[in-house]
Structure formats: C-alpha cells, structure tokens
Amino acid sequence: MSNMEQDRWSRVKSRLRTSVGEDIYSSWFARMDLESVQAESVHLTVPTKFLRSWIQTHYADRVLLCWQAEVPEIHRVDLTVRTAAMRSAAPAKEAAAVVDTRPAERSNGRTAPDLRAVATAPVSASHDALGGSPLDPRLTFASFVVGRSNALAQAAARQVAEGRRGDNVMFNPLYIHSGVGLGKTHLLQAVTWAGNSGNERKVLYLTAEKFMYGFVAALKSHTALAFKEALRGIDVLVIDDLQFLQGKSTQAEFCHTLNALIDAGRQVVIAADRPPADLESLDDRVRSRLAGGLVVEMGPLGEELRLGILKSRVNAARTHHAGFEVPAPVLDYLAKAITHNGRDLEGAVNRLLAHSKLNAQPVTLEMAEREVRDLIRPQEPKRIKIEDIQRVVARQYNVSRSDLLSSRRTANVVRPRQVAMYLAKTLTLRSLPEIGRRFGGRDHTTVLHAVRKIEALVSKDVSLSDEVELLKRQLQE
C-alpha cells in the first residue's frame, strides 16, 4: 500500500470515528484494515465473520460515504474476512460483503448512493455469519408432527415465525418447556428457518452454552460492547436449553439483553426442560421476566402422536430409500411400546432401516421386537409439581391457592398450608428454601416446622392420615 493510500485511509478512519463516535468506532472498526484501492472500489478486511456481517448490515453506508468524501470515484466497498483471504486468494472470496452505488437518484445535483448488500448466501450461511448455533435442515414446521400435547406450542411458535418487522409482538418472551425429546429444539429451529427465509428479519438461534461461550470470548477479547450491541440488534432471539445457563455475570448479561430486546419490541423465544419458576439456578429477576410472557408446556407424546411421528420418519427415510416399507402392525407395535420420547422413535426407525438394507430383509414384527428391545423403557413415575400440590390441596380443603400463599393464620388456612408443604417435601425433590419461596416467600424453617408437624399428626390422627393418602393418590394418578 502506497503512502498516498495510507494517508487516505487515515483520513477515512478519522471521518468514520467522528461520524459514529469513539465507543462504536473502537468496538467495530478498530480492527478493520485496508487491503487495496481500485479505480472505483476499495477492499477492506476484518478478522471475523461476525464483524463483517455487523458492519455490512449497520454501517456500510457510512464507510462508503467516508471514502467518497476522500475519493469521489469510489462506488463500491468490498468487505472480507482476513482469515479467509489468507487461506485462499481466489477471486470468489468467502461470502464477501459488497456495497455498491449507482447514480439512480440525484438530489441538489449530487449523486445519492443506492446502497445494496449482495445477499447470495442461503439462510444457514446468514445465520452462521451472526454467530448462531448449528441448524439442522430437517427441523422445520413441515416435518413437525402436531398432536394434543404440542398443538399450543406449535401454534405460538408459528405465530412468531410468521411475524413481520414492525408488527406488534403478541407473546414476549415465548417460553416453551418439556422433558427431553419432546420437540422443543425442533420448534425453535423451525422458528429460525422460517423467520430467516423471508430475508426481512434477523433470527438468531443460540444454545445457552453458545451464549455463554460468546459472552466469555467477548470479555477476553475486549469486544463485550460489540457482543451486546449485536445481540440487541437481532429481530428474533431464540435461546435453547436455558437450564444450562450458568455464571452470575453471564446471567446478568442475559437478563439485560432480554430486557433490552423486549423493551424494544423485539421477539424472544426460549426453551428449557422446566418452567421458569423451577430454574432455581437463575436469578429471580430473570425468572420473573420469563414468567411474564407466554409459558407453554409440551406434554408427553400420546400414542396417536407417536404413531404420527413414526409415519413421518418412515416417509422421510423413503425419500432416500425407495424400497423401505414398515407394515402397519409394526408401526402400531412401536407406537404402543416406545413411550419415552421422540428421539427413541426416530432411533427405532433408523434401526429397522439399517437392518432391512444391510441384511436385504423386509421389516417384520419379529424383527422389530428384537431390534428395539432396549428402547422399551419402564414407565416413569409422574413428575409432581408444587403448583399441582397447591391446586389439589386447595380444592380438598375448600380454600384458594392464594390463601395458601398468603400470610393468613386462621386455622382453616394454616392446616391445608402445612399439608401442602409436607406433600411438597415428600413428593418432590425441591429443597426446603425453594418450597418456602414457592409458598409466598416463607423461610425454610417454616417449611421444616410444617413437615414435622404433619408427620407427627399423621402418626396419631387416622382421619388426617387418610386425607394425606387420598391427596397423594390424586396427585400420582
């Protein structure tokens, strides 16, 4: 690079710093370098895809105008990632961002730049450029099988995915929770695929682990401000497996990001394996904000839904293996026998496909019984929630749930409250402090007193013992 080009580049950077301010310049442009200047174009490089994508989206026009102030003949800025350029000097550099100007409009005799970002990358490439977690192309709304247990979650997710920039946000945040293998990740990735396919909104899918990694890496590289601004510039932020979010500073940043996006009218979609109130490792402020949106549970897969999933997976396998057939009696057997989750169902289909193709044998009921033995698991006991205990006890003793959570000390409320606390301790894995918090913010010693009180009474009072056993049966049915 000649001395003249270096001087021009210094003046362009100075103009850019004045235009955007010192903080923004330090976050986004301090590591941008000049590669070359052609007759009508300039080639700049940055160290990461993330920086390239952000500059291209938010500051391309400013960079171009600063160059045109120095060199009016410049009508295009090429922005590439340095690491990609080092690996290969081929003309088709990796996903180069191009900003072009054409004399299409004139104002006061001057050419007004018509800025275009050449977007030839597919949805997944755009998503990856923003630093998102990997997406599975199979996980779309088209391949999601709807049943009674997941219909509400699917409808809410589709509503989010079909929204447009500027629309009023109906569910914010949308919080989906369920056990393992019931379709949370499928729905979240479907939202991402559908949202990005319209090329109008930026939808970013992140696992909680990737969010933590990105935040820690930004702190280490002194780009935390850029990381925060990037997340808060997303139209729809999708976070999976929130239960794995750890670390006080990371949780604080997530809370700030959540608040900033919701307050700005941006959409947030979250999935976890339990409702917000049960995420004991999260800060109270985060749990409260999550509970303030639409919280939807995806229940266990019913037999009809399991059969639908099996048929869908067989049809998908048949697109690549035309001769693959699974008789109806085999599908019925699998739907009845494999009850744990959707991943076991998909695993069963894969095993039948492999056995049929590798051994050149048709799928039979006998083969299915032999191949999926280990997928047939004993029925897990029902997971009882504190909310269920409060509801059942309140109904049994003719009081309201709010009475159980209140500070009232009348006899008709104290005894049901103590029974509910006792059941919460004996039927759930919740700690005494957590139970106390769920009963109106009481101290753990209050819960311990209630548990001991009911234990003592049950051993002497036959009537109370029968009531407690009846409540247990109702909760376990």
C-alpha positions, 0 to 999 in steps of 0.5 A: 500500500502506497503512502498516498493510500495510507494517508487516505485511509487515515483520513477515512478512519478519522471521518468514520470515528467522528461520524459514529463516535469513539465507543462504536468506532473502537468496538467495530472498526478498530480492527478493520484494515485496508487491503487495496484501492481500485479505480472505483472500489476499495477492499477492506478486511476484518478478522471475523465473520461476525464483524463483517456481517455487523458492519455490512448490515449497520454501517456500510453506508457510512464507510462508503460515504467516508471514502467518497468524501476522500475519493469521489470515484469510489462506488463500491466497498468490498468487505472480507474476512482476513482469515479467509483471504489468507487461506485462499486468494481466489477471486470468489472470496468467502461470502464477501460483503459488497456495497455498491452505488449507482447514480439512480437518484440525484438530489441538489445535483449530487449523486445519492448512493443506492446502497445494496448488500449482495445477499447470495448466501442461503439462510444457514450461511446468514445465520452462521455469519451472526454467530448462531448455533448449528441448524439442522435442515430437517427441523422445520414446521413441515416435518413437525408432527402436531398432536394434543400435547404440542398443538399450543406450542406449535401454534405460538411458535408459528405465530412468531415465525410468521411475524413481520418487522414492525408488527406488534409482538403478541407473546414476549418472551415465548417460553416453551418447556418439556422433558427431553425429546419432546420437540422443543429444539425442533420448534425453535429451529423451525422458528429460525428457518422460517423467520430467516427465509423471508430475508426481512428479519434477523433470527438468531438461534443460540444454545445457552452454552453458545451464549455463554461461550460468546459472552466469555470470548467477548470479555477476553477479547475486549469486544463485550460492547460489540457482543451486546450491541449485536445481540440487541440488534437481532429481530428474533432471539431464540435461546435453547436449553436455558437450564444450562445457563450458568455464571452470575455475570453471564446471567446478568448479561442475559437478563439485560439483553432480554430486557433490552430486546423486549423493551424494544419490541423485539421477539424472544423465544426460549426453551428449557426442560422446566418452567421458569419458576423451577430454574432455581439456578437463575436469578429471580429477576430473570425468572420473573421476566420469563414468567411474564410472557407466554409459558407453554408446556409440551406434554408427553407424546400420546400414542396417536402422536407417536404413531404420527411421528413414526409415519413421518420418519418412515416417509422421510427415510423413503425419500432416500430409500425407495424400497423401505416399507414398515407394515402397519402392525409394526408401526402400531407395535412401536407406537404402543411400546416406545413411550419415552420420547421422540428421539427413541422413535426416530432411533427405532426407525433408523434401526429397522432401516439399517437392518432391512438394507444391510441384511436385504430383509423386509421389516417384520414384527419379529424383527422389530421386537428384537431390534428395539428391545432396549428402547422399551423403557419402564414407565416413569413415575409422574413428575409432581409439581408444587403448583399441582400440590397447591391446586389439589390441596386447595380444592380438598380443603375448600380454600384458594391457592392464594390463601395458601400463599398468603400470610393468613393464620386462621386455622382453616388456612394454616392446616391445608398450608402445612399439608401442602408443604409436607406433600411438597417435601415428600413428593418432590425433590425441591429443597426446603428454601425453594418450597418456602419461596414457592409458598409466598416467600416463607423461610425454610424453617417454616417449611421444616416446622410444617413437615414435622408437624404433619408427620407427627399428626399423621402418626396419631390422627387416622382421619388426617392420615387418610386425607394425606393418602387420598391427596397423594393418590390424586396427585400420582394418578 
